[in-house]
Amino acid sequence: MTSAVTGQSAAQFVHDIADMPAPQTSKSHQAFENLIQHAIQHPDAVPMGIVWPCEQHALEGALDAARQTIIEPVLIGDKQTIMRVAEQSNLDITGVALIDVPTPEDAAAQAVALVKAGKIHALMKGSLHTDILMHAVVAADNGLRTARRISHVFLLAMPTYDNIVFVTDAAINIFPDLSVKRDIVQNAIDLHHGLGLGTPRVALLSAVETVNPKIPGTIDAACLCKMADRGQIQGGVLDGPLAMDNAVNQEAAQIKGINSPVAGRAQILVTPDLEAGNMLAKNMIFLSQAESAGIVLGASVPILLTSRADSVQARLASAAVGAVYARYVQGAASGAKA
């Protein structure tokens, strides 16, 4: 099993999506607005490290979220560069915490150290490459690993679908085996609960909806369903293998004779590998006019991946996702200690 963090960079997959703007639509706008309002309703902003915010889009996104009281940003990067960007972009960083470090690598390391010290509860990628940030996060000696495998979730809001759709994993795990897929699924389920979206309907995608020994993904999908039956995956309703059409379209599911709580109404789409997930997410963004936000899960704190092409709404939604889920993670950790 290999990861996009090593070898071919996860940044390449994530930054490809930044090359084109995602169009806004009324329904997707409203779905993300609901997430933003959920975050704003909490009285305390979440301390969030903004790692290397040395370009306008990165700095502006953090300050927008701070103005909405979603986050309390801690800027981590080259002080002179950040101040120059703020001045050139007419952005006021007065009173915003700023930690001066000379390089993106130092910024990533400092961000991890602040998390471990309990000073910040989430991370947001600025204008550094994703692989630099993730290298510090997954470091064996002083990173932010947990017992859970690290994975990525795209949150997609589309005008043609009632629910916010999660697509996983499209940026971290290239060819996940069954044990890694178990963590990918559980990470996404936990996020769904953490955002207050309830018990998710999870579709384990393949090219077909029947188990075929010649298609390994169908076997994994069936095994994951049985793992959920036995309590090895908790908190979601799973079905699979499901083809894409009968996962999201009730008429297609009925024609195929598939009768389950998930078929036609999936909220989490789990793809068999990174290539499939990446293509699916891009299809939704560029052909289905989806607004998107991305988050890395499985570390000790949530990590937000943003892009230059994100709309203001998408940036705020990303910050809101990170803030709401960070509170959920902190609450779970406090409960475990008690």
DRENDO-212708 format. One record per residue (C-alpha): x, y, z. Coordinates in Angstrom, 3 decimals. Last residue first. Layout:
# residues N
+----------+----------+----------+
!        X !        Y !        Z !
+----------+----------+----------+
!        X !        Y !        Z !
...
+----------+----------+----------+
This chain:
# residues 338
+----------+----------+----------+
!        X !        Y !        Z !
+----------+----------+----------+
!  -12.530 !   11.499 !   31.737 !
!   -9.618 !   11.236 !   29.315 !
!  -11.860 !    9.734 !   26.630 !
!  -14.445 !   12.468 !   27.121 !
!  -11.813 !   15.169 !   26.726 !
!  -10.572 !   13.555 !   23.513 !
!  -14.104 !   13.334 !   22.128 !
!  -14.718 !   16.985 !   22.961 !
!  -11.474 !   18.038 !   21.310 !
!  -12.361 !   16.041 !   18.205 !
!  -15.847 !   17.588 !   18.047 !
!  -14.429 !   21.072 !   18.578 !
!  -11.949 !   20.452 !   15.761 !
!  -14.827 !   19.235 !   13.578 !
!  -16.697 !   22.504 !   13.924 !
!  -13.591 !   24.606 !   13.308 !
!  -12.275 !   22.598 !   10.372 !
!  -15.631 !   22.475 !    8.608 !
!  -16.124 !   26.194 !    9.237 !
!  -12.689 !   27.042 !    7.846 !
!  -13.435 !   25.023 !    4.723 !
!  -16.856 !   26.668 !    4.436 !
!  -15.269 !   30.098 !    4.699 !
!  -12.884 !   29.241 !    1.897 !
!  -15.712 !   27.790 !   -0.210 !
!  -17.831 !   30.919 !    0.246 !
!  -14.935 !   33.201 !   -0.694 !
!  -14.514 !   31.116 !   -3.835 !
!  -11.688 !   28.608 !   -4.012 !
!   -9.428 !   28.988 !   -7.044 !
!   -6.257 !   29.617 !   -5.038 !
!   -6.679 !   26.327 !   -3.198 !
!   -7.496 !   25.123 !    0.318 !
!   -6.465 !   21.999 !    2.237 !
!   -7.683 !   21.930 !    5.822 !
!   -6.040 !   19.735 !    8.467 !
!   -8.110 !   18.319 !   11.316 !
!   -6.245 !   17.604 !   14.561 !
!   -4.643 !   14.426 !   15.983 !
!   -4.240 !   13.079 !   12.464 !
!   -6.852 !   10.740 !   10.973 !
!   -8.504 !   13.338 !    8.787 !
!   -7.386 !   15.664 !    5.989 !
!  -10.017 !   18.149 !    4.831 !
!  -11.128 !   19.516 !    1.477 !
!  -13.881 !   21.946 !    0.551 !
!  -15.800 !   22.020 !   -2.693 !
!  -18.554 !   23.917 !   -4.478 !
!  -20.045 !   21.687 !   -7.133 !
!  -20.925 !   22.847 !  -10.632 !
!  -21.719 !   19.344 !  -11.902 !
!  -19.182 !   19.289 !  -14.740 !
!  -16.152 !   20.991 !  -13.160 !
!  -16.510 !   20.235 !   -9.466 !
!  -18.418 !   16.953 !   -9.699 !
!  -16.122 !   15.597 !  -12.397 !
!  -13.097 !   16.722 !  -10.410 !
!  -14.317 !   14.764 !   -7.372 !
!  -14.985 !   11.632 !   -9.426 !
!  -11.613 !   11.802 !  -11.168 !
!   -9.774 !   12.147 !   -7.860 !
!  -11.745 !    9.352 !   -6.249 !
!  -11.177 !    6.928 !   -9.125 !
!   -7.466 !    7.685 !   -9.200 !
!   -7.204 !    7.475 !   -5.410 !
!   -8.572 !    3.954 !   -5.121 !
!  -11.766 !    1.942 !   -4.601 !
!  -13.952 !    5.028 !   -4.109 !
!  -15.967 !    5.708 !   -0.971 !
!  -18.961 !    7.956 !   -1.635 !
!  -20.513 !    9.357 !    1.544 !
!  -24.046 !   10.778 !    1.452 !
!  -25.705 !    8.036 !   -0.575 !
!  -29.392 !    8.372 !   -1.475 !
!  -29.930 !    6.197 !   -4.563 !
!  -28.960 !    3.026 !   -2.724 !
!  -28.159 !    3.721 !    0.928 !
!  -31.291 !    2.627 !    2.813 !
!  -31.384 !   -0.527 !    0.668 !
!  -33.403 !   -1.965 !   -2.207 !
!  -31.397 !   -2.706 !   -5.325 !
!  -33.638 !   -4.100 !   -8.061 !
!  -31.455 !   -2.718 !  -10.849 !
!  -34.333 !   -0.529 !  -12.065 !
!  -34.918 !    0.565 !   -8.469 !
!  -31.303 !    1.651 !   -8.037 !
!  -31.396 !    3.646 !  -11.267 !
!  -34.603 !    5.345 !  -10.134 !
!  -33.060 !    6.160 !   -6.767 !
!  -30.040 !    7.906 !   -8.259 !
!  -26.959 !    8.446 !   -6.083 !
!  -25.550 !    4.987 !   -5.361 !
!  -27.410 !    3.306 !   -8.226 !
!  -25.652 !    5.486 !  -10.772 !
!  -22.214 !    5.298 !   -9.173 !
!  -22.096 !    1.511 !   -9.106 !
!  -22.629 !   -0.026 !   -5.697 !
!  -20.515 !   -2.679 !   -4.009 !
!  -21.684 !   -1.994 !   -1.545 !
!  -23.876 !   -0.725 !    1.233 !
!  -22.998 !    0.879 !    4.558 !
!  -25.107 !    2.606 !    7.219 !
!  -22.802 !    4.621 !    9.466 !
!  -21.774 !    5.026 !   13.100 !
!  -19.377 !    2.141 !   13.514 !
!  -16.931 !    0.106 !   11.457 !
!  -15.550 !   -3.024 !   13.128 !
!  -18.989 !   -3.515 !   14.673 !
!  -19.666 !   -6.921 !   13.116 !
!  -22.222 !   -5.623 !   10.599 !
!  -19.832 !   -2.790 !    9.720 !
!  -17.101 !   -5.340 !    9.009 !
!  -19.623 !   -7.197 !    6.829 !
!  -20.165 !   -4.060 !    4.769 !
!  -16.409 !   -3.541 !    4.545 !
!  -15.995 !   -7.099 !    3.267 !
!  -18.550 !   -6.535 !    0.507 !
!  -16.781 !   -3.365 !   -0.594 !
!  -13.370 !   -5.056 !   -0.488 !
!  -14.679 !   -7.837 !   -2.728 !
!  -16.151 !   -5.340 !   -5.175 !
!  -12.884 !   -3.409 !   -5.270 !
!  -10.986 !   -6.533 !   -6.278 !
!  -12.774 !   -6.773 !   -9.651 !
!  -12.090 !  -10.251 !  -11.066 !
!  -13.710 !  -11.862 !   -8.018 !
!  -16.973 !  -10.085 !   -8.930 !
!  -19.348 !   -9.067 !   -6.154 !
!  -22.391 !   -7.326 !   -7.605 !
!  -23.100 !   -3.614 !   -7.964 !
!  -20.705 !   -2.888 !  -10.799 !
!  -17.957 !   -0.375 !  -11.580 !
!  -17.195 !    0.058 !   -7.888 !
!  -18.302 !    2.333 !   -5.096 !
!  -18.782 !    1.671 !   -1.404 !
!  -21.814 !    3.825 !   -0.641 !
!  -22.148 !    5.199 !    2.899 !
!  -25.435 !    6.553 !    4.241 !
!  -24.439 !    8.840 !    7.077 !
!  -25.786 !    9.009 !   10.638 !
!  -26.313 !   12.674 !   11.477 !
!  -25.078 !   15.839 !    9.774 !
!  -23.848 !   17.498 !   12.977 !
!  -20.422 !   18.268 !   11.537 !
!  -18.820 !   15.763 !   13.903 !
!  -21.218 !   13.029 !   12.804 !
!  -20.224 !   13.405 !    9.147 !
!  -16.571 !   13.708 !   10.136 !
!  -16.755 !   10.466 !   12.124 !
!  -18.260 !    8.684 !    9.120 !
!  -15.480 !    9.994 !    6.874 !
!  -12.747 !    8.815 !    9.242 !
!  -14.478 !    5.440 !    9.638 !
!  -14.564 !    4.883 !    5.869 !
!  -10.909 !    5.797 !    5.349 !
!   -9.958 !    3.706 !    8.395 !
!  -11.669 !    0.603 !    6.968 !
!  -10.160 !    1.383 !    3.585 !
!   -6.724 !    1.188 !    5.204 !
!   -7.477 !   -2.285 !    6.553 !
!   -8.835 !   -3.424 !    3.182 !
!   -5.875 !   -2.201 !    1.135 !
!   -5.556 !    1.370 !   -0.085 !
!   -4.058 !    1.959 !   -3.551 !
!   -3.232 !    5.678 !   -3.734 !
!   -3.961 !    6.920 !   -0.218 !
!   -3.734 !   10.720 !    0.081 !
!   -5.712 !   12.831 !   -2.404 !
!   -9.044 !   11.404 !   -3.548 !
!  -10.080 !    9.185 !   -0.639 !
!  -12.966 !    9.786 !   -0.143 !
!  -15.851 !   11.747 !   -1.616 !
!  -18.308 !   13.324 !    0.842 !
!  -21.562 !   14.623 !   -0.611 !
!  -23.503 !   17.520 !    0.881 !
!  -27.064 !   16.365 !    0.492 !
!  -29.929 !   17.428 !   -1.781 !
!  -28.232 !   16.769 !   -5.094 !
!  -28.489 !   18.669 !   -8.395 !
!  -27.212 !   22.077 !   -7.246 !
!  -24.065 !   20.460 !   -5.845 !
!  -22.237 !   20.740 !   -2.513 !
!  -19.034 !   18.706 !   -2.327 !
!  -17.009 !   17.860 !    0.772 !
!  -13.761 !   16.223 !   -0.325 !
!  -12.308 !   13.867 !    2.263 !
!   -8.667 !   12.942 !    2.770 !
!   -7.046 !   10.122 !    4.735 !
!   -4.604 !    9.515 !    7.597 !
!   -4.731 !    5.958 !    8.973 !
!   -6.002 !    5.778 !   12.550 !
!   -3.764 !    4.912 !   15.517 !
!   -2.782 !    8.571 !   15.592 !
!   -0.169 !   10.499 !   13.655 !
!    0.561 !   14.138 !   14.450 !
!    4.298 !   14.223 !   13.852 !
!    7.233 !   14.054 !   16.253 !
!    9.036 !   10.750 !   15.647 !
!    7.195 !    9.136 !   12.740 !
!    6.699 !   12.298 !   10.697 !
!    3.164 !   12.189 !    9.262 !
!    2.276 !   15.842 !    9.944 !
!    5.695 !   17.224 !    9.010 !
!    5.660 !   15.461 !    5.641 !
!    2.024 !   16.503 !    5.230 !
!    2.910 !   20.189 !    5.288 !
!    5.719 !   19.827 !    2.770 !
!    3.578 !   17.510 !    0.609 !
!    0.805 !   20.092 !    0.418 !
!    3.061 !   22.692 !   -1.150 !
!    3.139 !   26.016 !    0.684 !
!    0.608 !   28.777 !    0.051 !
!   -1.486 !   28.352 !    3.200 !
!   -2.678 !   25.006 !    4.485 !
!   -5.033 !   25.290 !    7.428 !
!   -4.308 !   23.518 !   10.695 !
!   -6.575 !   22.736 !   13.631 !
!   -6.597 !   22.843 !   17.442 !
!   -3.856 !   25.364 !   18.190 !
!   -1.878 !   25.979 !   21.382 !
!   -2.104 !   22.422 !   22.732 !
!    1.688 !   21.966 !   22.797 !
!    1.412 !   19.144 !   20.250 !
!   -0.550 !   21.447 !   17.965 !
!    2.023 !   24.210 !   18.339 !
!    4.822 !   21.760 !   17.490 !
!    2.993 !   20.642 !   14.350 !
!    2.641 !   24.254 !   13.231 !
!    6.319 !   24.913 !   13.939 !
!    7.343 !   21.964 !   11.756 !
!    5.116 !   23.144 !    8.909 !
!    6.420 !   26.703 !    9.179 !
!   10.019 !   25.495 !    9.279 !
!    9.464 !   23.541 !    6.073 !
!    7.796 !   26.577 !    4.482 !
!   10.921 !   28.622 !    5.260 !
!   12.082 !   31.552 !    7.419 !
!    9.855 !   31.401 !   10.522 !
!    8.088 !   34.337 !   12.209 !
!    5.060 !   33.461 !   14.313 !
!    2.169 !   35.884 !   13.828 !
!   -0.824 !   36.324 !   16.135 !
!   -3.367 !   38.731 !   14.629 !
!   -3.652 !   42.037 !   16.484 !
!   -3.293 !   44.145 !   13.351 !
!   -3.443 !   41.900 !   10.299 !
!   -5.388 !   44.372 !    8.146 !
!   -5.534 !   43.369 !    4.486 !
!   -5.056 !   45.967 !    1.756 !
!   -3.671 !   43.349 !   -0.641 !
!   -0.287 !   45.024 !   -1.038 !
!   -0.074 !   45.713 !    2.701 !
!   -1.091 !   42.196 !    3.709 !
!    1.280 !   40.645 !    1.169 !
!    4.135 !   42.792 !    2.498 !
!    3.307 !   41.877 !    6.102 !
!    3.241 !   38.182 !    5.220 !
!    6.542 !   38.418 !    3.354 !
!    8.252 !   40.276 !    6.186 !
!    6.953 !   37.841 !    8.789 !
!    7.983 !   34.655 !    7.008 !
!    5.471 !   32.048 !    8.097 !
!    3.019 !   30.883 !   10.739 !
!   -0.123 !   32.990 !   11.103 !
!   -2.180 !   32.013 !   14.142 !
!   -5.818 !   32.482 !   13.259 !
!   -8.686 !   32.571 !   15.773 !
!  -11.370 !   30.818 !   13.785 !
!  -15.085 !   31.069 !   13.015 !
!  -15.463 !   34.583 !   14.435 !
!  -16.789 !   35.788 !   11.022 !
!  -13.910 !   38.259 !   10.905 !
!  -11.541 !   35.362 !   11.630 !
!  -12.885 !   33.370 !    8.687 !
!  -12.287 !   36.324 !    6.358 !
!   -8.802 !   36.753 !    7.854 !
!   -7.897 !   33.146 !    7.094 !
!   -9.164 !   33.350 !    3.526 !
!   -7.359 !   36.645 !    2.945 !
!   -4.013 !   35.244 !    4.042 !
!   -4.193 !   32.182 !    1.824 !
!   -5.603 !   33.993 !   -1.220 !
!   -3.104 !   36.852 !   -0.901 !
!    0.051 !   34.767 !   -0.830 !
!    2.449 !   34.105 !    2.052 !
!    0.062 !   32.303 !    4.390 !
!    2.755 !   29.744 !    5.374 !
!    0.725 !   27.454 !    7.649 !
!   -2.389 !   29.059 !    9.063 !
!   -2.612 !   27.537 !   12.553 !
!   -6.139 !   27.496 !   13.937 !
!   -7.393 !   28.557 !   17.364 !
!  -11.145 !   27.858 !   17.226 !
!  -13.431 !   30.849 !   17.785 !
!  -15.546 !   30.718 !   20.930 !
!  -19.262 !   31.535 !   21.131 !
!  -20.392 !   28.757 !   18.757 !
!  -23.092 !   29.997 !   16.389 !
!  -20.499 !   30.971 !   13.785 !
!  -19.588 !   27.348 !   13.080 !
!  -23.153 !   26.229 !   12.372 !
!  -23.672 !   29.388 !   10.311 !
!  -20.724 !   28.423 !    8.111 !
!  -22.024 !   24.892 !    7.641 !
!  -25.457 !   26.211 !    6.649 !
!  -23.814 !   28.618 !    4.211 !
!  -22.093 !   25.627 !    2.625 !
!  -25.421 !   24.023 !    1.798 !
!  -26.912 !   27.362 !    0.763 !
!  -24.180 !   28.085 !   -1.779 !
!  -24.511 !   24.571 !   -3.167 !
!  -28.232 !   25.206 !   -3.661 !
!  -27.796 !   28.657 !   -5.220 !
!  -24.932 !   27.884 !   -7.544 !
!  -21.304 !   28.949 !   -7.585 !
!  -18.875 !   27.878 !  -10.280 !
!  -15.611 !   26.165 !   -9.279 !
!  -12.653 !   28.094 !  -10.625 !
!  -10.065 !   26.225 !  -12.670 !
!   -6.406 !   25.417 !  -11.961 !
!   -7.043 !   24.766 !   -8.261 !
!   -8.170 !   21.182 !   -8.925 !
!   -4.720 !   20.327 !  -10.207 !
!   -3.400 !   21.652 !   -6.895 !
!   -4.941 !   18.757 !   -4.935 !
!   -3.600 !   15.993 !   -7.161 !
!   -0.112 !   17.487 !   -7.459 !
!   -0.024 !   18.314 !   -3.757 !
!   -0.500 !   14.638 !   -2.907 !
!    3.009 !   14.192 !   -4.269 !
!    4.122 !   11.253 !   -6.385 !
!    6.444 !    9.179 !   -4.236 !
!    5.511 !    9.717 !   -0.597 !
!    2.493 !   11.813 !    0.376 !
!    0.540 !   10.036 !   -2.361 !
!    0.570 !    6.927 !   -0.206 !
!    1.455 !    3.358 !   -0.987 !
!    0.000 !    0.000 !    0.000 !
+----------+----------+----------+
